[in-house]
């Protein structure tokens, strides 16, 4: 496993190789954990943290590649996501909250009226 300072001194391609090795090691450990008991269960955490460090450093540099190729290319997947996000922005959360609060208050009023016998 590599330390943060060592990763920061590396080039982007070297960091991607460390990331790939850590991902493969994590995969092997997960498979091994399903089939037998691990000798050192803390290795899973170390691999996960190494992957996170690599992703963090690459994103800080602005060279992190998106996880899905469709999002990078701007194909139908990203278009659908944008359409979905635009739909929710148009509706507005405050509007939804006021409707929800109205429903709760009417339920309470109904419950009070029925319990009091009026």
GINORZI-V555446 format. One record per residue. N is the residue number from 1. RES is the residue in three letters. PHI is phi as a letter, one per 40 degrees, with the letter a starting at -180 (none if undefined). Layout:
# GINORZI-V555446
n = {N N}
res = {RES RES}
phi = {PHI PHI}
This chain:
# GINORZI-V555446
n = {1 2 3 4 5 6 7 8 9 10 11 12 13 14 15 16 17 18 19 20 21 22 23 24 25 26 27 28 29 30 31 32 33 34 35 36 37 38 39 40 41 42 43 44 45 46 47 48 49 50 51 52 53 54 55 56 57 58 59 60 61 62 63 64 65 66 67 68 69 70 71 72 73 74 75 76 77 78 79 80 81 82 83 84 85 86 87 88 89 90 91 92 93 94 95 96 97 98 99 100 101 102 103 104 105 106 107 108 109 110 111 112 113 114 115 116 117 118}
res = {UNK UNK UNK UNK UNK UNK UNK UNK UNK UNK UNK UNK UNK UNK UNK UNK UNK UNK UNK UNK UNK UNK UNK UNK UNK UNK UNK UNK UNK UNK UNK UNK UNK UNK UNK UNK UNK UNK UNK UNK UNK UNK UNK UNK UNK UNK UNK UNK UNK UNK UNK UNK UNK UNK UNK UNK UNK UNK UNK UNK UNK UNK UNK UNK UNK UNK UNK UNK UNK UNK UNK UNK UNK UNK UNK UNK UNK UNK UNK UNK UNK UNK UNK UNK UNK UNK UNK UNK UNK UNK UNK UNK UNK UNK UNK UNK UNK UNK UNK UNK UNK UNK UNK UNK UNK UNK UNK UNK UNK UNK UNK UNK UNK UNK UNK UNK UNK UNK}
phi = {none b c c c c c c c c c d c c c c c c c c c c c c c c c c c c c c c c c a c c c b c c c c c c c c c c c c c c c c c c c c c g b c c d c b c c c c c g c d c c c c c c c c c c c c c c c g c c c c c c c c c c c c c c c c c c c c c c c c g c}
